[in-house]
Amino acid sequence: MDTLIMVAQLLLGLSILVGLHELGHLLAAKMFGMRVEKFSIGFPPKIVGFKYGETEYSIGAIPLGGFVKISGMVDESLDTAQMASEPQSWEFRAKPAWQRLIVMLGGIIVNVVTGIIIFVFLVYDRGETYYSRDQVLEHGIVAYDIGEQIGLKTGDKILDINGQPYESINDLSSGSALLSTNGYYTVDRDGERLQVSIPRGFINSFSNEESMSKFIQIRFPFEVGEVMPGQGASEAGIQKGDRITALDGQKVFYFDELQAVLKDKANQQVEVSLERSGNPMTMTAKVSENNTIGIGVASLLEPVRKQYTFGESIPLGVERAFGVVIVNARAMGKMFTGEVSAKNVSGPIGMAKIYGSSWDWVKFWSITGLISMILAFMNLLPIPALDGGHVMFLLYEMVSGRAPSDKFLENAQKVGMVILLMIMVFAIGNDILKLFVGS
């Protein structure tokens, strides 16, 4: 069932984005009087379809893209027979270069607009919830494996990133921070100010959502939440709402301090000092072989919550949408230099895992908005067979006054299709490798 949910979310997200992308091409083409022969979400073989006017609309069996076939255009269909005849007024090739340029940019523009709309409405509907810099400076961080590897320590208070203040603890693990050149965190460690460098290629440590949980987290004071029946805390009489203040005489204020004391107490008895409704109490609890006493915890640290008007949400949504593009552009640039591993490239399996095995509409639209902006960016790359390749040749024509020959465009299309196929094979290979050997 988990796999079905992941696949269903991926197919729905891609279908929406591909459909809108191709619709952008179709509407632009029809606006300039071009004949659109086919509109397909997914690649052949065709599952279902119908014809309306001059255009056949269909859904293909391979849901990893789509296409619009415009008469008189050298595209992935490589229909050279049509190109051998004289251009007709309703063909792509018969139209001015500026009109053809708008048609080729139509899908990209729609993906950008879609991404912006999604992010704007997410900001408006959900607002923001985060732990602030002030809270980090008050309580410090818990450094997990990945954080400790670069020199962070539990209790550090992070002052800034690359000399610049930040707003949210999420900024500390943002793409812009992890992709920094000669980046660093400035920390206050027991009153001493020092710098912790962000290593070259550090972003490779964050290949999945689970790895983010191994970096850092804010320290939080706590009280007892759920008490598990039949375990040490329950048998000792510990109750929900109790504030644990010490274990075996060691003071405990933050949850990580509780974990640290219990770490070496498996199968032992511990003396638990706590407060209940302001009254101090002492109890003895058995620690399990898993180093727990059988309680859940409730954080006593309230995150910052912000709500925005629709007007305020627009610039914030635009900023977030284009922030995705900027981070991906920087990551791609560093991939060519070897700083970012090509193993981070994911195919459909990786994308499905990002959506996750539970259906959360907020997460679904967040990821779909992110993918919409990435699709726009990727499609703008000057690779033949992508929209960006067509844009590149059209700009050449507009600047030089000479259009590339149909034969050249046909061969370029073939080369582009081979490149895209190789990228797809590589991405799917990465997905399969991760399934068997891990990230």
C-alpha positions in Angstrom: 0.0 0.0 0.0 2.9 2.4 0.8 4.3 1.9 -2.6 0.9 2.4 -4.3 0.5 5.8 -2.5 4.0 6.9 -3.5 3.4 5.9 -7.1 -0.1 7.5 -7.1 1.2 10.8 -5.9 4.1 10.8 -8.4 1.7 10.0 -11.3 -0.8 12.7 -10.2 1.9 15.3 -9.7 3.6 14.6 -13.0 0.3 14.4 -14.9 -0.7 17.9 -13.6 2.7 19.4 -14.4 3.2 17.7 -17.8 -0.4 18.5 -18.8 0.0 22.2 -17.9 3.4 22.4 -19.6 2.1 20.9 -22.9 -1.0 23.1 -22.6 1.3 26.1 -22.6 2.7 25.1 -25.9 -0.7 24.2 -27.3 -2.3 27.5 -26.4 0.6 29.6 -27.7 0.6 27.7 -31.0 -3.1 28.0 -31.5 -2.9 31.7 -30.6 -0.6 32.2 -33.6 -2.7 30.1 -35.9 -0.5 27.0 -35.9 -2.0 23.6 -36.4 -1.6 21.3 -33.4 -1.9 17.7 -34.5 -1.5 15.9 -31.2 -1.5 16.7 -27.4 -0.4 13.8 -25.2 0.2 13.4 -21.4 2.5 10.4 -21.3 4.3 8.7 -24.2 2.9 6.0 -26.5 1.4 3.5 -26.7 -1.8 5.4 -26.3 -4.2 4.3 -23.6 -7.2 6.5 -24.4 -7.8 9.6 -26.5 -10.3 11.6 -28.6 -10.1 14.1 -31.4 -11.5 17.7 -31.0 -11.2 19.9 -34.0 -7.8 19.4 -35.7 -6.1 18.1 -32.5 -6.0 14.5 -31.1 -5.9 14.5 -27.3 -4.6 11.4 -25.6 -3.0 9.8 -22.5 0.0 7.6 -23.0 1.1 4.4 -21.2 4.5 5.8 -20.2 3.8 8.5 -17.7 7.3 10.2 -17.7 6.5 13.2 -19.9 4.3 14.3 -22.7 4.4 16.1 -26.0 2.6 18.4 -28.4 3.0 17.8 -32.1 2.8 21.0 -34.0 2.7 20.9 -37.8 5.9 21.9 -39.6 8.2 21.5 -36.6 11.2 19.2 -36.3 10.5 17.5 -33.0 10.9 14.1 -31.2 8.6 12.5 -33.8 11.3 13.1 -36.5 8.5 13.4 -39.1 10.7 14.4 -42.0 8.1 13.7 -44.7 6.1 16.7 -43.8 9.2 18.9 -43.8 9.9 17.9 -47.5 6.9 19.8 -48.8 6.4 23.6 -49.2 5.6 25.4 -45.9 2.0 26.0 -45.3 0.6 29.1 -43.6 -0.6 27.1 -40.6 2.8 25.4 -40.0 5.3 26.2 -37.2 8.1 26.8 -39.7 6.0 29.4 -41.7 5.6 31.7 -38.7 8.0 34.5 -37.6 10.8 33.6 -35.3 9.5 35.6 -32.4 6.1 33.7 -32.6 7.9 30.4 -32.6 10.0 31.5 -29.7 6.9 32.3 -27.6 5.5 28.9 -28.5 8.7 27.1 -27.3 8.7 29.1 -24.1 5.0 28.5 -23.5 5.4 25.3 -21.5 8.3 26.8 -19.4 6.3 29.9 -18.6 3.3 27.9 -17.5 5.5 25.7 -15.2 7.0 28.8 -13.6 3.5 30.4 -13.1 2.2 27.1 -11.7 5.1 26.9 -9.3 4.7 30.5 -8.1 0.9 30.0 -7.7 1.4 26.8 -5.6 4.0 28.5 -3.3 2.0 31.7 -2.9 -1.1 29.7 -1.8 1.0 27.5 0.5 2.4 30.6 2.2 -1.1 32.1 2.4 -2.8 29.0 3.7 -0.1 27.6 6.0 2.0 30.6 7.0 5.3 29.7 8.6 6.2 27.6 11.6 9.8 27.5 12.7 12.3 27.8 15.6 13.9 31.2 15.4 17.5 32.3 15.7 16.7 33.9 19.1 15.5 30.5 20.3 18.6 28.8 18.9 20.8 31.4 20.8 18.8 30.8 24.0 18.8 27.0 24.0 21.5 25.9 21.5 21.5 22.9 19.2 21.7 19.1 19.4 24.4 17.9 17.0 23.8 14.5 15.5 26.2 12.4 13.4 26.4 14.6 10.3 26.7 17.8 12.5 29.4 16.3 14.6 31.4 15.2 11.5 32.0 18.9 10.6 32.8 19.9 14.2 29.4 21.1 15.6 28.7 20.0 19.2 25.5 19.7 21.2 25.0 23.0 23.1 26.5 25.1 20.4 24.7 28.4 19.8 24.9 29.2 16.1 25.3 32.9 15.6 25.3 33.3 11.8 26.0 31.6 8.4 28.9 33.0 6.4 28.9 36.1 8.6 25.2 36.8 8.0 22.4 36.4 10.5 19.6 34.0 9.8 15.9 33.8 10.7 15.0 30.2 11.1 16.9 27.0 12.2 15.8 25.7 8.8 18.1 28.2 7.2 21.1 26.3 8.7 20.4 23.3 6.5 19.1 25.2 3.4 20.5 24.5 0.0 22.1 28.0 -0.2 23.9 27.3 3.1 25.1 23.8 2.2 26.2 24.9 -1.3 28.3 27.8 0.1 31.8 28.2 -1.2 34.2 28.5 1.7 31.1 28.5 3.9 31.1 28.5 7.7 28.9 28.7 10.8 29.9 31.1 13.6 29.1 29.5 16.9 29.2 30.4 20.6 30.5 27.4 22.5 30.5 27.9 26.2 31.2 31.6 25.7 33.9 31.1 23.1 33.3 32.4 19.6 34.6 30.1 16.8 34.0 29.1 13.2 32.9 25.7 12.0 33.6 25.3 8.3 31.1 23.9 5.8 33.2 21.4 3.9 33.3 21.3 0.1 30.6 18.9 -1.1 28.9 18.8 2.3 25.5 18.8 0.6 26.3 15.2 -0.5 25.6 14.1 3.1 21.9 15.1 2.6 20.8 12.6 0.0 17.4 11.9 1.6 15.0 13.2 4.2 16.3 10.8 6.8 19.8 12.3 6.6 18.4 15.8 7.5 17.4 14.3 10.9 21.0 13.3 11.5 22.3 16.9 11.2 21.1 19.3 13.9 18.0 20.1 15.9 17.2 22.7 18.5 17.5 21.7 22.1 14.2 21.7 23.8 13.0 21.5 27.5 10.3 18.9 27.9 7.8 17.3 30.1 6.5 13.7 30.2 4.0 13.0 27.5 2.6 9.5 26.9 3.5 6.9 29.5 3.9 3.4 28.1 2.0 0.8 30.2 4.1 -2.0 31.7 7.4 -0.2 31.3 9.8 1.4 33.8 8.1 4.8 34.0 4.7 3.4 34.4 5.8 0.9 37.1 7.5 3.7 39.0 4.4 5.9 39.0 5.6 8.6 36.6 2.7 10.5 35.0 1.9 12.6 32.0 2.9 16.2 32.7 5.7 15.4 35.1 8.9 17.5 34.7 12.0 15.3 35.1 14.8 17.3 36.7 17.5 14.8 37.3 18.5 11.1 36.8 20.8 9.5 39.4 21.6 13.0 40.6 22.6 14.3 37.1 20.6 17.4 36.2 18.3 17.1 33.2 16.7 20.1 31.5 16.8 19.2 27.8 15.5 16.0 26.2 19.0 15.3 24.8 20.4 15.4 28.3 17.8 12.7 29.4 18.9 10.5 26.4 22.6 11.0 27.3 22.1 9.8 30.9 20.0 6.8 29.8 22.5 5.8 27.1 24.6 3.7 29.5 21.9 2.6 31.8 20.4 -0.4 29.9 18.7 -2.9 32.3 19.6 -0.8 35.4 17.5 1.1 37.9 17.7 4.9 37.9 16.6 7.4 40.4 14.2 9.9 38.8 13.8 13.3 40.3 10.8 15.2 39.0 8.3 17.9 39.7 4.6 17.3 39.6 2.4 20.4 39.9 5.3 22.2 41.5 6.0 19.5 44.0 9.4 17.7 44.0 9.3 13.9 44.0 11.8 11.0 43.6 11.1 7.6 42.1 13.0 4.6 40.9 12.5 3.4 37.3 13.8 0.4 35.4 15.7 1.2 32.1 14.9 -1.1 29.2 17.5 -2.8 27.1 16.9 -0.1 24.5 18.0 2.6 27.0 14.5 4.0 27.6 12.1 4.2 30.5 8.9 4.1 28.4 7.9 7.7 28.1 7.0 10.0 25.2 8.0 13.6 25.6 6.2 16.9 24.9 8.4 19.9 24.0 7.9 23.0 26.2 9.5 25.1 23.5 6.8 26.8 21.3 7.9 27.5 17.7 7.3 30.8 16.0 4.1 30.9 14.0 3.4 33.5 11.3 0.4 34.1 9.1 0.4 36.3 6.1 -2.2 38.2 4.1 -2.6 37.3 0.5 -0.7 40.4 -0.5 2.2 39.5 1.8 2.2 35.9 0.4 2.8 36.9 -3.2 6.4 38.2 -2.8 7.2 35.4 -0.3 5.8 32.7 -2.7 7.7 34.2 -5.7 10.9 34.3 -3.6 10.6 30.6 -2.6 9.7 29.5 -6.1 12.8 31.2 -7.6 14.9 30.1 -4.7 14.4 26.5 -5.8 15.7 27.4 -9.3 18.7 29.2 -7.9 19.7 26.4 -5.6 19.3 23.8 -8.4 21.3 25.9 -10.8 24.1 26.2 -8.2 24.0 22.5 -7.5 24.2 21.7 -11.2 27.2 24.0 -11.6 28.9 22.3 -8.7 28.1 18.9 -10.1 30.2 19.7 -13.2 33.1 20.6 -10.9 32.7 17.4 -8.9 31.8 19.2 -5.7 28.2 17.8 -5.8 28.0 14.1 -6.5 26.1 13.0 -9.6 24.6 10.3 -7.3 22.2 12.9 -6.1 20.4 12.8 -9.5 17.2 11.0 -9.0 14.7 9.4 -11.4 11.1 8.5 -11.0 11.7 6.1 -8.1 13.6 8.8 -6.2 10.8 11.3 -6.9 8.2 8.9 -5.7 10.1 8.4 -2.4 10.3 12.2 -2.0 6.5 12.3 -2.1 6.4 9.7 0.7 4.1 6.8 1.6 1.4 8.8 3.3 -1.0 11.1 1.5 -0.4 14.6 2.9 -1.9 17.3 0.6 0.4 20.1 2.0 3.5 18.0 1.3 2.1 16.9 -2.1 1.6 20.5 -3.3 4.9 21.6 -1.8 6.8 18.9 -3.8 4.7 19.5 -6.9 5.5 23.2 -6.8 9.2 22.4 -6.3 9.1 20.0 -9.3 7.3 22.5 -11.4 10.1 25.0 -11.0 12.8 22.4 -11.5 11.0 21.2 -14.7 11.0 24.8 -16.0 14.7 25.2 -15.3 15.6 21.8 -16.8 13.6 22.5 -19.9 15.3 25.8 -20.4 18.7 24.1 -20.7 20.2 24.4 -24.2 20.0 20.7 -25.0 18.4 19.8 -28.4 15.1 17.9 -27.9 14.4 20.2 -24.9 12.5 23.5 -25.2 15.8 25.2 -24.4 17.4 23.6 -27.4 14.7 25.0 -29.7 15.0 28.4 -28.0 18.8 28.4 -28.6 18.3 27.8 -32.3 15.6 30.4 -32.6 17.7 33.0 -30.8 20.5 32.2 -33.3 18.1 32.7 -36.2 16.8 36.0 -34.8 20.3 37.3 -34.2 21.9 36.1 -37.4 18.9 36.3 -39.7 19.6 32.7 -40.9 17.6 29.6 -39.7 19.5 26.3 -39.2 18.6 23.8 -42.0 16.0 21.2 -41.4 18.6 18.5 -41.7 20.7 20.2 -39.0 17.7 20.4 -36.7 16.8 16.8 -37.4 20.3 15.6 -36.5 20.5 17.9 -33.4 17.1 16.4 -32.3 18.6 12.9 -32.5 21.6 13.9 -30.5 19.4 15.6 -27.9 17.2 12.5 -27.6 20.3 10.3 -27.0 21.5 12.7 -24.3 18.1 12.7 -22.6 17.9 8.9 -22.8 21.4 8.6 -21.2 20.4 11.0 -18.4 17.2 9.1 -17.8 19.1 5.7 -17.7 21.6 7.2 -15.3 18.9 8.6 -13.1 17.0 5.4 -12.9 20.2 3.5 -12.4 20.9 5.8 -9.4 17.4 5.0 -8.0 18.0 1.3 -8.4 21.4 1.4 -6.8 20.0 3.3 -3.8 17.3 0.7 -3.3 20.0 -2.1 -3.0 22.9 -0.4 -1.4 21.3 2.6 0.3 21.9 6.3 -0.2 
